[in-house]
Amino acid sequence: MRANASSRPRLEDSRFKDTPFDSAIAGVVNAKRTLDAGFTSVRDVGSRPFLAVDLRNNVNAGFIPGPRIVASGPGISITGGHGDLNNYSPQTRVMMFPEQRDFQIADGPEQVRETVRAQVKYGVDVIKILASGGVLSKGDQPGGPQYTYEELKMAAETAHQVGRKIAAHAHGTQSIKWAIQAGIDSIEHASLVDDEGIQMAKAHETYFVMDIYDDDYILGKAKDFGIPQEFVDKERTLGKLQRENFQKAFQAGVKMAFGTDAGVYPHGDNAKQFHYMVMYGMTPAQAIQAATWNAADLISRSNDVGSLTPGHYADLIAVSDDPLQHVEVLEHVQFVMKGGAVVKEEITRR
């Protein structure tokens, strides 16, 4: 699954108020919530600079409870792109330490290569690049291309040279195609993919990770969390199309992995997406497979997670009903075992 390790539902201007310590504390809390929800291995694709790396290391050391984390660094964005501070005064800066922002800005193939290498230096497992505009950012449109094909190709080649996979945030039709052609491993969102893009993804065996629960949450909670009207308007335009294209891509045979954008909505609610995956064409078994075997393949962990076979970690969950009949039961996990150790147990013993 996909998640943002350090985030929580909050006002749009919170990055001017929260300290790195706020995010670190939230990361510890959210790691436990995610594990208790039954997700024993996750992929982070964008959080405060290298927080997910530290969180991963502390979970692996047994210092804090949480899922195994495939960690990214901050998303890589163009100047004025989805990850930049747009529509603020030139004096506005947000930095955790010199030259490190919530997102890293890289323009042109050579800067992109340098940035990918720097992220690997700091211990990331996966690279995240923002290929198109987005919903939760000022001054851009989700469908608008941002990185060029040449820049995306450089990012993919550099990541693959050092054994890392790379994910592209891409809502826009052209950006999706460029990312696939460039050799990007997964397309996050893929909202405006067209028939040609679907066939390209199938031919290249590119994964689509489509967060089709988000639409209901963003539109339903916009007023509660002070989400700007610009963001709401963009989501209204995008949400229905993304769900329809999820169905088209799945029916065409595109590889699909479960990914939620947790952090846009509360961590621990990750399993709410299963309902929508079934609503838009999957069987419950196929939705579960997208979150287990397929997701393990995407994060390069199929040798030890994603299936109950010899040589794999003993990761188990238990629920009160058959999820193959009622997939929504996965929203209420009562028992979690990670690596043979029970980490949650709400089942009454007789």
N, C-alpha and C positions, 0 to 999 in steps of 0.2 A: 504494500500500500504506500501511498504518498502522504507525507505530512510535513508541516512546518514545526520544527521541534520546539521553538521558543515562544510561539505566539499564543495569543488568547483573544477573544472577541473584544475590540476596543475602539475608541474613537479614532478617526482618521489622523488627527494631529498628535497621537500619543507618542510617536517617535521623537517628538521634541521634549517630552516629559519623562519617559522611562529611561532608566539607566541600564547599563549592561547587567547589573546585579538583579534588577527586576526580571529581565529576560531569563537569566540563569535560574532564578527561583521558579519562574513559571515552567521552565524546561524540566526541572525535577518533578514538579507536580504533574505535568502533562505526560511525562514518561510513565509514571505509575498509573494514571488514568487509562492510558492506551493499553498497557499490559493487562490491567483488570478488565478491559473490554474484550480481551481475547486475542489481541494482536501481539504475537511474540517476536516478530521480525518486521521492521519497517524501513522505508527509504525516506530520508529527509531530502527535500529539493528546494532549500532556500530558507535560511534563518540568519540571525545576527552573526557577524563574521566569526566562523569557526567555533561557535557555541555548540553546534551539533557534534563536532569532532570531540570536544571535551566531554559532552554528555555521553557519547558512545564509549569513550575510554573509561569513564567512571562506572557505567553500567557493566561493561566487560570485566572490570576489576571487582565487581560485587559491592561497590561502595554505596550505590543507590539502586533501587529496583526500577526495571524498565525493560522494554523490548531490545533485541539486538538492533542496532541502528546502522544503516548504510548512509553515511553522512556526506552532505555537500557543503560547500562554502556559500557565501552570498551569491545571489544570482548575478550573472554578467549581463550588462545592459549597455546600449549606446548612449551617448550624450543626448539628453532630452527624451530618452525612451521610457519604456514601462517602469524601469527601476530607478529612474533619476528623480531629483527633486524639481518637479516642473511647476511653473506658475507661482513660485515664491520669488522673493527679491534675491538679487545676486549675492547678497551678504549672508544668506541662509546656508548653514552647513550642519550636517549631522555626522559625527565621526566617533567611533569607539576609541581608536588610537590613530596616529597619523596615517593618512592615505587609505584607511579602511572605513568604508561606509556600509550601511545595510546592504547596499548593492555595490558591485564594482563596475566602474565605467571603463570600457575599452572600445576604442574606435579604430577600425582598420585591421587587416589580418595580423600584422606584427604585434599590435597591442593585445589582440585577442590571444595570440600564442603565448605571450609573456604572462598574461593573467592566468591562463589555464595552468601554466607551469608553476606559477606562484601558489595557486591553490593546492596543487599536488604537494608542493613543498610543506604546506601547513597541515597535510594529513587527510585531505578529503578522499572519499571513496568514489564519488560521482560528481560530474560537472553539470551545472545548470546554466543554460544560456537563454536569454529572453529574445526570441526571434521576431515577435510581433508585438503590437500594442496589447493593452490589457484592460480589464474592467476596473480594478481597484487602484487606479492611478490617474492623476490629473493630466489633462491636456493631450491625450492620445486616444486613438480608436483601436479596438481589439483587432479589427481586420487589417490594419495598416502594417505593411512590412517595415521592419526596422533593420535587423542585420541583413546584409547582402548574402548571396550564395557563397561568394568567395570567403567572407568572414566566417560563415557557418562551417564551410569545408575545413578551414584552418583549425577551428575549434575542435571539430570531430577528429581530424587527423592527429592533433596534438594530444588530445585525451587518449586516443587509442594507442598511440606510441608508448605511453606510460601505463597501459593496462587499466585505464579507467573508462567507464561508460559515460555517455553524455545524454542529458535530457534537454529538450527544447520546449519552452513555453511558446506555444504557437496557436493562436485563435484563427489567424488569417489564412485564407486560401493559398495565396502565393507563398507565404512563409512556411506553411506545412510542406508544400512541394519542394521548396529549396532545402529545407531541413532533411527531408527524406533523401533527396539527391546527394546531399553533403555527407550522408552516412551517419546522421544522428540516430541513436538507438531507440529513443522513445519520444513521442509527441505528446506533450501535456495539454489537455483541453481539446484540441483538434476541432473546435466548435464549427468552423465554417468550411470544413473540408468538402470538396466537390467529388464527383464520380472519378475524375482522373486521379485526384489525390488518393482516393480509396484504393484504386488499382495499383498505384505506385507503392503505397504502404504494404499491400499484400505481396507484391513482387519483391520488395526489398526486405520483407519480414520485419518491418518496423512496428514496434508496439505502439498502440494508442492507449493513453491513460486519460480517461474522460470523467471528470468530476461532476456527474449529473445530479447529485443531490444538492450541490451548492445553490442552485437557482432558487429553490424554495426557501432556503435559509436566508439568503441575502435579501430577497424581496419581503419575506415575512418579518425580519428583524431589523430592517433598515432604520426605522424610527427609534427603536430601543437603543441602538448603538450609535446613533448620529451619523449613519453612513451618508455621505454627500449625495445630493440628487443626481449629479453627473454620473456617479457610479451606478445608482439604481436604474437610470435610464439606459445605460449601456447593458446592464444585466437583463433588462426586459427585452431588449432587442436580440440578445444572444441565447438566452436559456432554452427556449423551445427549439431553436435550430440545432443546438448542440445535442439535445436528446434525440431528435429525428436522425441526425447524422450518426449518433452512436448506434442506433438500430441499423442503419444502412451499412455501416462499416462492419458490424458484427455479422450481419447476414451475408456480406460479401467475403467473409473469411479472414478479415484483418486480425492479427494477434491483439488481444485485449488483456490488459492487466488492471487489477483493482487499484484505484487511487482516488483519494478523497479531498485533497486540499484542506485537511484538518488544520485548524488554526484560523481559517476563515470562519468556521463554526467550532463549537467547543470540542476539544480533544475528549475522547471517550465515546463520542457519538458516531464514530467512524462507520459502524455497521449499518447505519441508516441508509447507506447507499445501496445495499443489496436489494432493497425493495424496488428502487428505480431501475436497477439493472434488469430485474425480472420483468418489470412493467414494460421496458423497452426492448424486449425480445429474447433475453436469455432464460434458460431454465434455472431453477435454484442451483442445480448441480453445476451448471456452467458458470454461474456467478461465483460460487464457492471456489471453483477451479481457478478462476481469474485472480482470486485473492490468495491462492495457495501455490499450486504448481506454476502457473503462468508468472505470478509475481516473483517467485523464487528464481525463475529463469531470467527475468528481466534484471534482477539485482545481482546476478551471477552467484547465487547461493543455492542452486538446485542440488548440489552435492550434499548439503547438510540440512536444509529446511525445505518445507513445501510439500512433503509427503511422509506418510507413516511407513517407511521402509527401512530395512537394516542399514546402519551407517548414518542415519539421520537423527537429529535431536528428537527426544521424546517430548514433543510439543502437542498438547491436547487441550481441548475445551469440552465442556459439557453444558447442555441446555435442556430445558424442560419438555421440549417437543421435537418433532422431526423437522429439521430445517429444509429437507427436500420437499416437504409439504407446505410449510409455512416459514419462508426464509426470514421473516421478520423476527423470529425467535432468537436469531443471532444478535439482536439488539440488547438482549438480556442474558449475558453469559454468567453462569453460576459457578463454574469451576474452570480454573486455568492452571495448566502445568507447563512450565518452560524448562526444557532440558532435563526432564525427569524430576524437577522440584515443584511441589505444589505452591503456587503463589496466590491463589484465591480459592476459597471453598465456602460456598453458601448452601451446599446440599445437606439436607438433614439425613443423618444416618439412622437406620432402624436397628 
